[in-house]
Amino acid sequence: MSTIYFTLTGTKYHHGNDFLKPGMKVMLEKEPDNKHDREAIAVKLEGLGCIGYVANSPYTVQGESYSAGRLYDKIGDRAFGKVMYVMPTGVLCRLSKKSLTGEEIN
């Protein structure tokens, strides 16, 4: 299976993105009860909680990365990823392949 990338967006509404660095591990958690987006996937960082969301708009998805809608049915309730690039327009992350099979990583 090819590598899956996703865009972390909305960081300015939480803690900003100045502290994010390539290699940091993040956790994705579905929010099926989200009033604004039925396919919302929160992105969390241990110790901080929610730091943003997987982008789900053509205006916020970077390049060929997956939107929350495309990713939603490919993962379980939780998934894991890694920050790859921090850009002014969004944070590009790579999904852990183990997240697709339901296996959790430490």
Sine and cosine of phi, psi and omega as CSV:
sin_phi,cos_phi,sin_psi,cos_psi,sin_omega,cos_omega
0.00,0.00,0.62,-0.78,-0.02,-1.00
-0.97,0.24,0.27,-0.96,0.00,-1.00
-0.93,0.37,0.67,-0.75,0.03,-1.00
-0.94,-0.35,0.81,-0.59,0.06,-1.00
-0.94,-0.34,0.46,-0.89,0.10,-0.99
-0.63,-0.77,0.37,-0.93,-0.01,-1.00
-0.97,-0.24,0.80,-0.60,0.13,-0.99
-1.00,0.03,0.82,-0.57,-0.02,-1.00
-0.73,-0.68,0.14,-0.99,0.04,-1.00
0.98,0.20,0.20,0.98,-0.04,-1.00
-0.89,0.46,-0.47,0.88,-0.03,-1.00
-0.92,0.40,-0.32,0.95,0.03,-1.00
-1.00,0.03,-0.08,1.00,-0.05,-1.00
-0.86,-0.50,-1.00,0.00,-0.07,-1.00
-0.85,-0.52,0.11,0.99,-0.09,-1.00
0.98,0.17,-0.13,-0.99,0.03,-1.00
-0.78,-0.63,0.17,0.99,-0.01,-1.00
-0.89,0.46,-0.48,0.88,-0.05,-1.00
-1.00,0.09,-0.21,0.98,-0.04,-1.00
-0.97,0.24,0.71,-0.71,-0.02,-1.00
-0.73,-0.68,0.54,-0.84,0.08,-1.00
-0.80,0.60,0.67,-0.74,0.00,-1.00
0.99,-0.16,-0.27,0.96,0.01,-1.00
-0.92,0.39,0.66,-0.75,0.03,-1.00
-1.00,-0.01,0.67,-0.74,0.03,-1.00
-0.80,-0.59,0.39,-0.92,0.06,-1.00
-0.91,-0.41,0.69,-0.73,0.07,-1.00
-0.97,-0.23,0.68,-0.73,0.00,-1.00
-0.66,-0.75,0.83,-0.55,0.01,-1.00
-0.91,0.42,0.55,-0.83,0.07,-1.00
-0.82,-0.57,0.97,0.24,-0.07,-1.00
-0.90,0.44,-0.33,0.94,0.01,-1.00
-0.99,-0.11,0.18,0.98,0.01,-1.00
-0.90,0.44,0.82,-0.57,-0.06,-1.00
-0.93,0.37,-0.45,0.90,-0.11,-0.99
-1.00,-0.08,-0.41,0.91,-0.08,-1.00
-0.43,-0.90,0.91,-0.41,-0.02,-1.00
-0.92,0.39,-0.32,0.95,0.01,-1.00
-0.95,-0.30,0.43,0.90,-0.03,-1.00
-0.91,0.41,0.69,-0.72,0.08,-1.00
-0.79,-0.62,0.94,-0.35,0.03,-1.00
-0.97,0.26,0.56,-0.83,0.09,-1.00
-0.93,-0.38,0.82,-0.57,-0.09,-1.00
-0.85,-0.53,0.44,-0.90,0.05,-1.00
-0.80,-0.60,0.74,-0.67,-0.02,-1.00
-0.81,0.58,0.76,-0.65,0.00,-1.00
1.00,-0.04,-0.39,0.92,0.01,-1.00
-0.94,-0.35,-0.45,0.89,-0.10,-1.00
0.99,0.13,-0.60,-0.80,-0.08,-1.00
-0.93,0.38,0.80,-0.60,0.04,-1.00
-0.91,-0.41,-0.05,1.00,0.00,-1.00
0.36,-0.93,-0.32,-0.95,-0.05,-1.00
-0.67,-0.74,0.39,-0.92,0.16,-0.99
-0.93,0.37,0.80,-0.61,-0.03,-1.00
-0.84,0.54,0.64,-0.77,0.00,-1.00
-0.68,-0.73,0.46,0.89,0.00,-1.00
-0.72,-0.69,0.59,-0.81,0.04,-1.00
-0.87,0.49,-0.30,0.95,0.00,-1.00
-0.99,0.11,-0.33,0.95,-0.07,-1.00
-0.91,-0.42,-0.30,0.95,0.03,-1.00
-0.96,0.27,0.80,-0.60,-0.02,-1.00
-1.00,0.02,0.76,-0.65,0.09,-1.00
0.78,0.62,-0.77,-0.64,-0.05,-1.00
-0.98,-0.18,0.34,0.94,0.00,-1.00
-0.94,0.33,0.37,-0.93,-0.02,-1.00
-0.97,0.25,0.61,-0.79,0.16,-0.99
-0.99,0.11,0.21,-0.98,0.06,-1.00
-0.86,0.50,-0.61,0.79,0.01,-1.00
-0.88,0.47,-0.65,0.76,0.02,-1.00
-0.96,0.27,-0.49,0.87,-0.07,-1.00
-1.00,0.05,-0.46,0.89,-0.19,-0.98
-0.78,0.62,-0.74,0.67,-0.05,-1.00
-0.99,0.10,-0.06,1.00,-0.01,-1.00
-1.00,-0.03,-0.23,0.97,-0.04,-1.00
-0.86,-0.51,0.28,-0.96,0.12,-0.99
-0.99,0.17,-0.36,-0.93,0.01,-1.00
-0.91,0.42,-0.44,0.90,0.04,-1.00
-0.75,-0.66,0.48,-0.87,0.07,-1.00
-0.50,-0.86,0.13,-0.99,-0.04,-1.00
-0.74,-0.68,0.47,-0.88,0.01,-1.00
-0.50,-0.87,0.00,-1.00,-0.02,-1.00
-0.68,-0.73,0.70,-0.72,0.06,-1.00
-0.92,0.39,0.76,-0.65,0.03,-1.00
-0.95,-0.30,-0.77,0.64,-0.04,-1.00
-0.65,-0.76,0.69,-0.73,0.09,-1.00
-0.95,-0.33,0.91,-0.42,-0.06,-1.00
-0.84,-0.55,0.34,-0.94,0.03,-1.00
-0.88,0.48,-0.45,0.89,-0.06,-1.00
-1.00,-0.06,-0.09,1.00,0.00,-1.00
0.37,-0.93,0.15,-0.99,-0.01,-1.00
-0.92,-0.40,0.88,-0.48,0.00,-1.00
-1.00,0.02,0.79,-0.62,-0.04,-1.00
-0.81,-0.59,0.38,-0.93,0.05,-1.00
-0.94,-0.35,0.72,-0.69,0.04,-1.00
-0.98,0.21,0.68,-0.74,0.08,-1.00
-0.94,0.35,0.77,-0.64,0.01,-1.00
-0.88,0.48,-0.51,0.86,0.04,-1.00
-0.89,0.45,-0.43,0.90,0.01,-1.00
-0.92,0.38,-0.43,0.90,-0.01,-1.00
-0.97,0.24,-0.40,0.92,-0.03,-1.00
-0.99,-0.15,-0.03,1.00,0.00,-1.00
1.00,-0.01,-0.06,1.00,0.03,-1.00
-0.99,0.17,0.67,-0.74,0.05,-1.00
-0.99,-0.10,0.50,-0.86,0.06,-1.00
-0.95,-0.31,0.44,-0.90,0.00,-1.00
-0.99,0.10,0.00,0.00,0.00,0.00
